[in-house]
Amino acid sequence: MGLRAGDIAHLCLDDIDWEQAWIHVSGKGKRQTRLPLTQEVGDAIAAYLQDGRSPCLTPTLFVRDRAPFHPLRSHSAVSMIVTRAMRRAGVRCPGRGAAHIFRHSAATSMLRQGTSLQEISVILRHRSIQTTEIYAKVDVASLRTIAQPWPEVEPC
């Protein structure tokens, strides 16, 4: 969904509207946004709530997996979880902000599937399309397979 690590750390159970399939996010600058809850994401959250979330009374969706079971404190906690998971998977991760790579990956994937930069900008909640251009990397290898050769031009 291209959420920021801070968005994930601060999600609450009440932020999920299961009936209407929406997630309410309070992002950067506390701007409120409503994003669609896809089947895949809904299933993953439901599985986490049933089998992965430690029993606790906090309204925050994601909590520590070891006692004391309190909410994740910040975006850094989310990045640490991602860093550990990437290491276990044998994936080399950036020095810092490992969770942020998923925002870039989401943008690149959407671009590959034909989503416009404007639409990606809305989903990632960027104020500027120039920011989205940084995130949505063009797949140069795929472009090479479809690029047409430049026609020869006769000199004047």
Secondary structure by P-SEA (a helix, b strand, c coil): ccccaaaaaaccccccccccbbbbbbccccbbbbbbbcaaaaaaaaaaacccccccccccccccccccccccccaaaaaaaaaaaaaaaccccccccccaaaaaaaaaaaaaacccaaaaaaaaccccaaaaaaacccaaaaaaaccccccccccc
